[in-house]
Every structure is written in C-alpha cells, then in structure tokens.
Amino acid sequence: MTDTETGMQVRRKILGDAHVDRAEAAKTDFDAPFQDLITKGAWGTVWASDGISDRDRSMLTLALLAALGNFDEIPMHIRATARTGASKTDVLEAFQHVAIYAGVPRANHALKLAKATYAEMEQGDTV
C-alpha cells in the first residue's frame, strides 16, 4: 500500500468518511498538491505510525494546535476524538499543559472551541 493509500485510509478512520468526502469534493487543481502532501505526510506516515496510540496522538495534536495558535483545526480534531478514544478529560489535561507551557490565552481559546464543538456533537452534529 502506498503512503497515499495508507494516508487516505487513516484519514477516513480518524476524521470520518463525511469529513473526508467533503474535503475531496472541494479539492481543486490548485490545492490538490497540498491535499496530497497532507494525505501522505500527516496521515500516511505520522498518523499511520503504531509508535503511539490514536488517543495519545489526538491529545498531542490538540495540544500542539492550541500551543501554536492553529485554532481553525481544533474543532475538526475535537470531533475526531469520538474515533481516537481521547476523552473530554484527556483533552482538558492536554489544554492544561498548554496553559502552563505555552500560555493561558491560547489554552483558554482552545478550551472555548472544544466546549462549543462538544456541545454541537452532543446535539448530533458529529461531522
């Protein structure tokens, strides 16, 4: 299996078919090389590794996104916790680490996004 095939398989497992189908439908000639890059690199290598669990990788990803201020990706990765096994407590613990090591404002904003996303998920909006 190629990194692209593995990446697509892992991407679907973590993010869900609906999310990936929407992303694939929105892909254009302009961003196709970027989509290929993240499918191979992020999903086909990093997320495909069996070095740590999906749960742990999910928590690390959320903490890094928050610490670096990449807030647009947080709701997508909060939704993915339904498939990775990272609990709300796990996510809170990750964001507490962000607060201490990267700054309270970033952790606070990430927590706000997580709360809103969890509320949407509880209302049945899990895509």
Backbone as CSV, one residue per row, in Angstrom:
resi,resn,N_x,N_y,N_z,CA_x,CA_y,CA_z,C_x,C_y,C_z
1,MET,0.851,-1.181,0.000,0.000,0.000,0.000,0.896,1.243,0.000
2,THR,0.580,2.227,-0.819,1.364,3.458,-0.877,1.040,4.363,0.308
3,ASP,1.905,5.373,0.538,1.627,6.346,1.599,0.308,7.066,1.353
4,THR,-0.024,7.298,0.097,-1.289,7.956,-0.229,-2.472,7.062,0.131
5,GLU,-2.400,5.796,-0.220,-3.492,4.865,0.108,-3.614,4.688,1.621
6,THR,-2.481,4.506,2.274,-2.488,4.382,3.734,-3.030,5.656,4.361
7,GLY,-2.554,6.796,3.859,-2.992,8.083,4.387,-4.487,8.282,4.267
8,MET,-5.047,7.923,3.132,-6.485,8.089,2.937,-7.258,7.167,3.875
9,GLN,-6.759,5.965,4.049,-7.407,5.008,4.950,-7.382,5.528,6.398
10,VAL,-6.235,6.008,6.837,-6.100,6.523,8.204,-6.906,7.809,8.368
11,ARG,-6.857,8.668,7.379,-7.617,9.922,7.422,-9.100,9.638,7.602
12,ARG,-9.616,8.679,6.864,-11.030,8.313,7.000,-11.316,7.718,8.379
13,LYS,-10.411,6.906,8.878,-10.590,6.282,10.198,-10.653,7.343,11.297
14,ILE,-9.802,8.344,11.219,-9.713,9.351,12.275,-10.744,10.464,12.099
15,LEU,-10.904,10.970,10.890,-11.782,12.118,10.662,-13.191,11.740,10.237
16,GLY,-13.366,10.528,9.756,-14.679,10.078,9.314,-14.881,10.291,7.832
17,ASP,-15.683,9.430,7.242,-15.937,9.483,5.800,-16.575,10.803,5.365
18,ALA,-17.522,11.303,6.129,-18.225,12.523,5.726,-17.258,13.693,5.593
19,HIS,-16.367,13.846,6.564,-15.395,14.944,6.514,-14.478,14.794,5.302
20,VAL,-13.936,13.597,5.119,-13.001,13.366,4.011,-13.712,13.518,2.669
21,ASP,-14.925,13.023,2.571,-15.687,13.171,1.326,-15.896,14.646,0.989
22,ARG,-16.210,15.465,1.987,-16.383,16.910,1.755,-15.071,17.543,1.300
23,ALA,-13.987,17.184,1.958,-12.677,17.738,1.596,-12.278,17.329,0.181
24,GLU,-12.528,16.082,-0.160,-12.189,15.599,-1.502,-13.049,16.277,-2.562
25,ALA,-14.318,16.497,-2.260,-15.214,17.152,-3.214,-14.819,18.617,-3.434
26,ALA,-14.239,19.237,-2.423,-13.840,20.645,-2.518,-12.456,20.827,-3.132
27,LYS,-11.724,19.745,-3.311,-10.362,19.810,-3.843,-10.381,20.316,-5.287
28,THR,-9.425,21.184,-5.603,-9.286,21.727,-6.956,-7.878,21.425,-7.466
29,ASP,-7.645,21.749,-8.723,-6.302,21.600,-9.274,-5.293,22.428,-8.486
30,PHE,-5.737,23.575,-7.980,-4.855,24.465,-7.230,-4.357,23.831,-5.940
31,ASP,-5.270,23.229,-5.144,-4.859,22.707,-3.847,-4.631,21.193,-3.814
32,ALA,-4.785,20.526,-4.951,-4.571,19.077,-4.992,-3.172,18.674,-4.524
33,PRO,-2.104,19.398,-4.909,-0.777,19.017,-4.412,-0.672,19.127,-2.886
34,PHE,-1.311,20.139,-2.320,-1.301,20.283,-0.855,-2.071,19.154,-0.197
35,GLN,-3.243,18.818,-0.740,-4.034,17.721,-0.191,-3.251,16.412,-0.251
36,ASP,-2.524,16.200,-1.337,-1.691,15.011,-1.473,-0.582,15.014,-0.424
37,LEU,0.035,16.169,-0.207,1.092,16.305,0.794,0.608,15.910,2.185
38,ILE,-0.547,16.460,2.604,-1.017,16.138,3.953,-1.532,14.703,4.053
39,THR,-2.091,14.187,2.962,-2.557,12.796,2.988,-1.364,11.860,3.159
40,LYS,-0.292,12.113,2.434,0.909,11.281,2.556,1.652,11.541,3.866
41,GLY,1.923,12.811,4.130,2.773,13.169,5.261,2.119,13.023,6.620
42,ALA,1.004,13.696,6.785,0.341,13.651,8.088,-0.346,12.313,8.325
43,TRP,-1.168,11.913,7.360,-1.997,10.730,7.561,-1.299,9.433,7.185
44,GLY,-0.448,9.459,6.158,0.196,8.242,5.672,1.458,7.858,6.414
45,THR,2.009,8.793,7.193,3.217,8.479,7.959,3.001,8.726,9.451
46,VAL,2.775,9.982,9.828,2.680,10.306,11.255,1.489,9.618,11.916
47,TRP,0.286,9.828,11.388,-0.901,9.225,11.989,-0.956,7.715,11.758
48,ALA,-0.268,7.213,10.737,-0.277,5.774,10.446,0.711,5.001,11.321
49,SER,1.603,5.693,11.979,2.604,5.032,12.827,1.938,4.321,13.992
50,ASP,2.484,3.172,14.349,1.958,2.466,15.519,2.814,2.732,16.751
51,GLY,3.638,3.788,16.701,4.511,4.137,17.818,3.771,4.595,19.061
52,ILE,2.642,5.274,18.871,1.776,5.675,19.987,0.336,5.444,19.554
53,SER,-0.554,5.454,20.516,-1.965,5.186,20.220,-2.623,6.396,19.549
54,ASP,-3.736,6.144,18.887,-4.519,7.228,18.295,-4.964,8.210,19.372
55,ARG,-5.294,7.700,20.548,-5.712,8.546,21.671,-4.591,9.521,22.034
56,ASP,-3.390,8.994,22.209,-2.264,9.846,22.575,-1.931,10.833,21.460
57,ARG,-1.967,10.366,20.227,-1.665,11.233,19.086,-2.710,12.357,18.994
58,SER,-3.946,12.029,19.290,-5.014,13.016,19.280,-4.747,14.105,20.325
59,MET,-4.376,13.700,21.521,-4.085,14.667,22.583,-2.877,15.531,22.225
60,LEU,-1.836,14.908,21.677,-0.657,15.674,21.255,-1.012,16.681,20.170
61,THR,-1.807,16.249,19.211,-2.189,17.118,18.107,-2.973,18.318,18.626
62,LEU,-3.950,18.067,19.487,-4.737,19.168,20.040,-3.868,20.124,20.845
63,ALA,-2.957,19.598,21.642,-2.072,20.459,22.433,-1.174,21.300,21.531
64,LEU,-0.625,20.687,20.489,0.236,21.432,19.572,-0.548,22.493,18.805
65,LEU,-1.735,22.143,18.347,-2.555,23.127,17.643,-2.835,24.329,18.537
66,ALA,-3.210,24.068,19.776,-3.501,25.155,20.711,-2.243,25.959,21.030
67,ALA,-1.146,25.281,21.307,0.086,25.963,21.680,0.598,26.872,20.572
68,LEU,0.399,26.450,19.333,0.878,27.240,18.198,-0.167,28.228,17.679
69,GLY,-1.356,28.206,18.272,-2.403,29.130,17.863,-3.092,28.754,16.563
70,ASN,-3.037,27.479,16.201,-3.699,26.997,14.981,-5.129,26.565,15.315
71,PHE,-5.932,27.543,15.689,-7.257,27.281,16.244,-8.267,26.749,15.236
72,ASP,-8.102,27.050,13.959,-9.076,26.600,12.957,-9.164,25.082,12.878
73,GLU,-8.103,24.390,13.231,-8.068,22.929,13.144,-8.624,22.244,14.395
74,ILE,-8.783,22.975,15.472,-9.184,22.353,16.735,-10.558,21.694,16.673
75,PRO,-11.607,22.339,16.152,-12.898,21.647,16.120,-12.856,20.320,15.356
76,MET,-12.141,20.281,14.238,-12.032,19.039,13.475,-11.392,17.936,14.326
77,HIS,-10.346,18.296,15.061,-9.660,17.289,15.870,-10.429,16.961,17.154
78,ILE,-11.253,17.874,17.638,-12.149,17.535,18.757,-13.160,16.501,18.271
79,ARG,-13.733,16.718,17.089,-14.681,15.745,16.536,-14.011,14.381,16.346
80,ALA,-12.755,14.388,15.984,-12.028,13.131,15.777,-11.845,12.344,17.072
81,THR,-11.926,13.011,18.224,-11.760,12.278,19.489,-12.826,11.204,19.663
82,ALA,-13.958,11.364,18.981,-15.003,10.326,19.040,-14.491,9.021,18.437
83,ARG,-13.482,9.121,17.568,-12.912,7.919,16.929,-11.541,7.550,17.482
84,THR,-10.837,8.504,18.103,-9.497,8.207,18.616,-9.515,7.675,20.041
85,GLY,-10.601,7.920,20.751,-10.681,7.455,22.133,-10.200,8.466,23.160
86,ALA,-9.806,9.663,22.719,-9.415,10.701,23.675,-10.688,11.260,24.316
87,SER,-10.748,11.210,25.623,-11.938,11.665,26.352,-11.893,13.175,26.572
88,LYS,-12.998,13.713,27.049,-13.030,15.131,27.400,-11.985,15.438,28.468
89,THR,-11.822,14.528,29.415,-10.811,14.714,30.452,-9.411,14.741,29.851
90,ASP,-9.146,13.855,28.893,-7.851,13.850,28.204,-7.586,15.199,27.542
91,VAL,-8.599,15.718,26.859,-8.457,16.985,26.149,-8.226,18.116,27.144
92,LEU,-8.976,18.127,28.230,-8.781,19.144,29.262,-7.358,19.084,29.806
93,GLU,-6.866,17.881,30.074,-5.489,17.722,30.572,-4.478,18.267,29.558
94,ALA,-4.691,17.988,28.290,-3.784,18.482,27.248,-3.788,20.016,27.225
95,PHE,-4.966,20.614,27.310,-5.055,22.072,27.276,-4.501,22.698,28.556
96,GLN,-4.578,21.997,29.680,-3.947,22.500,30.907,-2.427,22.546,30.743
97,HIS,-1.875,21.554,30.069,-0.446,21.584,29.777,-0.113,22.774,28.878
98,VAL,-0.965,23.028,27.910,-0.765,24.183,27.043,-0.751,25.460,27.879
99,ALA,-1.678,25.580,28.808,-1.745,26.780,29.633,-0.431,27.022,30.374
100,ILE,0.126,25.986,30.946,1.351,26.131,31.737,2.575,26.351,30.844
101,TYR,2.678,25.610,29.765,3.896,25.626,28.962,3.859,26.534,27.738
102,ALA,2.658,26.960,27.309,2.573,27.789,26.105,1.729,29.039,26.292
103,GLY,0.978,29.122,27.374,0.221,30.332,27.638,-1.258,30.105,27.870
104,VAL,-1.754,30.771,28.897,-3.158,30.664,29.282,-4.109,31.155,28.191
105,PRO,-3.826,32.278,27.514,-4.778,32.728,26.489,-5.001,31.700,25.370
106,ARG,-3.959,31.026,24.935,-4.121,30.020,23.890,-4.917,28.821,24.402
107,ALA,-4.610,28.381,25.598,-5.349,27.258,26.177,-6.805,27.643,26.402
108,ASN,-7.046,28.857,26.859,-8.403,29.323,27.110,-9.208,29.347,25.814
109,HIS,-8.608,29.821,24.735,-9.328,29.865,23.457,-9.583,28.453,22.933
110,ALA,-8.603,27.583,23.060,-8.774,26.191,22.628,-9.894,25.521,23.421
111,LEU,-9.949,25.777,24.709,-10.992,25.203,25.560,-12.366,25.725,25.150
112,LYS,-12.448,27.000,24.817,-13.709,27.583,24.345,-14.176,26.875,23.067
113,LEU,-13.255,26.649,22.136,-13.593,25.948,20.893,-14.013,24.508,21.169
114,ALA,-13.310,23.852,22.080,-13.639,22.463,22.423,-15.038,22.387,23.029
115,LYS,-15.347,23.300,23.952,-16.678,23.297,24.575,-17.774,23.459,23.532
116,ALA,-17.581,24.381,22.615,-18.588,24.616,21.573,-18.714,23.390,20.668
117,THR,-17.599,22.775,20.338,-17.633,21.611,19.455,-18.274,20.421,20.151
118,TYR,-17.932,20.205,21.415,-18.575,19.114,22.159,-20.084,19.338,22.246
119,ALA,-20.515,20.578,22.447,-21.954,20.877,22.508,-22.617,20.531,21.175
120,GLU,-21.963,20.859,20.056,-22.505,20.512,18.742,-22.589,18.993,18.586
121,MET,-21.543,18.309,19.037,-21.514,16.856,18.918,-22.638,16.218,19.740
122,GLU,-22.903,16.765,20.923,-23.964,16.233,21.771,-25.339,16.456,21.165
123,GLN,-25.448,17.443,20.282,-26.704,17.700,19.585,-26.813,16.875,18.295
124,GLY,-25.810,16.020,18.086,-25.859,15.135,16.934,-25.061,15.586,15.738
125,ASP,-24.378,16.706,15.816,-23.557,17.202,14.706,-22.131,16.697,14.897
126,THR,-21.869,15.469,14.443,-20.553,14.874,14.653,-19.668,14.907,13.425
127,VAL,-20.126,15.467,12.313,-19.308,15.511,11.090,-18.342,16.675,11.103
